[in-house]
Amino acid sequence: MNEFELIERYFAKVGPSRGDVLLGVGDDAALLRVAAGQELVACTDTLVDGRHFPVGTRSDDVGWRALAVNLSDLAAMGASPAWATLALTLPAADEDWLEGFAAGFAALAQLHGVALVGGDTTQGPLTITVQALGLVPAGSALRRTGAQPGDLVYVTGWPGDAAAGLALLEGRLAGQGANRGALETKFRRPEPRVAFGQRLRGVASAAIDVSDGLAQDLGRLAAASGVAAVVRAQELPLSRALYALAGEARARDYVLAGGDDYELLFTVPPAARGALAAAMAASGAPACHCIGEIVAGRGVRVLGERGELPVPRGWDHFAT
């Protein structure tokens, strides 16, 4: 199977047919129509075998994950996903692997209305780069800037679960049964909060997705806004599965520093709490947890019942 046969067989018709795709897979570049009054939102993520997922991970999970991490970035901007491009580097044209990868990618693309409109295939160490493109009404995109002292800090879902799932897969955490399955699934198949992100437009003052650890990503949001954040340790959400397998203290470390959650972390003025409740109801979002507040200053502080706690460090590709 040559490169062009590979593209035609597995990627020529991934995702729904969209009227705003004038020319998709198969030409030198795609032609896409952006409607009047809309702004284009673009993001890119790369996944490397053995770095972003364990060697031997099922290819359908890799395909799902490769798109999900990008859709999470669009969700953090309040954007509606539209198109994606895929650059795929493979050691060999393994048909079983490709079939699974394409199926996982296509399942999530179909779920969120994303058309695959182009990309590239090359030979080399397994590496996947996806660019996702979305649309947002002009002037309404969520940003990391905008948080003000007095705003409340919220996070969706159950951060820490995905990091614990990876730890289980790598043997750094022990556990069996339903709890293990739930945590591993959170890592293998992250669920980008796309619909909820759109509902946060006009409600949240600032937003970011949690990919490198809650505390670290909150620090990035606070720095972009020129403020500080205080997190109350007792308010951090701990899922039943995480608590059961890790215990309270270790579970909180996973929540604060684990990464790979792809939940939304955002700030809301107190006066907008009613609008937040309406956004949650309208989008069918998972539970949102208020974990702290924005204050004047710099950095992130974590307060426990007996005083300030150390802030664990999140993920950094180039940390020594």
Buried (B, 14 or more C-beta within 10 A) or exposed (E): EEEEEBBBBBBEBBBBEBEBBEEBBEEEEBEBEEEEEBBEBBBEBBBBBEEBBEEEBBBBBBBBBBBBBBBBBBBBBBBBBBBBBBBBBBEEBBEEBBBBBBBBBBBBBEBBBBBBBBBEBEEEEBBBBBBBBBBBBEEBBBBBEBBBEBBBBBBBBBBBBBBBBBBBBEEEBEBEEEBBBBBBBBBBBBBBBBBBBBBBBEBBBBBBBBBBBBBBBBBBBBBBBEBBBBBBBEEBBBBEBBBBBBEEEBBBBBBBBBBBBBBBBBBBBEEBBEBBEEBBEEBEBBEBBBBBBBBEEEBBBBBEEEEEBEBBEBBEEEEE
